[in-house]
Amino acid sequence: MRADRAKQLLKNGVYRAIGETASGLVALDGEADRTLRVLMYHKVNDLWPNPTTVPTAVFDAQMSLLGELGYVTVSLDAV
């Protein structure tokens, strides 16, 4: 698979996950900037094949892309 195709597939996956996660979420007080969006992963590891597992390299790439898009990622403990 070409690198640009792999990058596009990764972006599509992140956009889809963000869209599905964020759909229907609105701030109750009308302040959209304060809305918390949660992106959940069932498993992040390099054990394959498992349809609910995201390889660590893909996870790292997705977190980097979210940062590039302006999202601030935090750990569960930070919330």
N, C-alpha and C positions, 0 to 999 in steps of 0.2 A: 504494500500500500504506500502510495506517495505521501510525503510528509505534509503537504498542503491539504490533502484529502483527510488525513488523520486529524489534523488540527481543526478542520471544519466539522468533522464528526464530533470531536470533543466539544467545540463551541455549541453545536446543536444540542448535545446532551445537557450541557449546563443551562442553556437558555430554556430548554424544555423543563428541566427540574425547577428552575427558578419560577417559571410561569405557572407550573402546576402547584408548586408550594405556595406561591403568593396569590393565586387566584382566590378571590373571595375575602382576602384579608384587607381590612381597612381600619384605620385608627378610630377608636370609639369616640374620641374627643375631636375628631376632624383634623388632627395634626398628622399628616401623612409621613412627615420626617421622623416621627417617633414610632412608626410601625416596625415591629420585629418580624423578620422573615426567617423561617427555620428551614434549613436544608438538612435532611437526615439521610444518613447512609446506614444500611443494615450491617454491612461488613466492609472493612478496608483492609485488605491483605493481598498477598500474592499467591494464594491458593486457588487453583483453577481446576476444573471448570465449575463454576457456581454462578447462576444468573443474578444472585443478590450480592455478589462480591465485586468490589471496585478495586483494581490493582493500585498499589501505593503510588506509582508514577502518575497514573491517571488522576488520582485524588489530588496530588500535589499540583498537577497542571490545572485542575479545575479551581483550586483555591487561588492560584496565581491569576487565573483569568477573572475570577470574581473581584480580586483586588484591582486589576486593570480596569474593570467596569465601574469602579467606585464603591463597591461593597466593602464593608469592614467586617472581617470574620473574627469571631470570638469562640472560645471553647465553651463547652456546656457549663463548666465550673465558673466561668466568668459571668454567666447569666444568672 
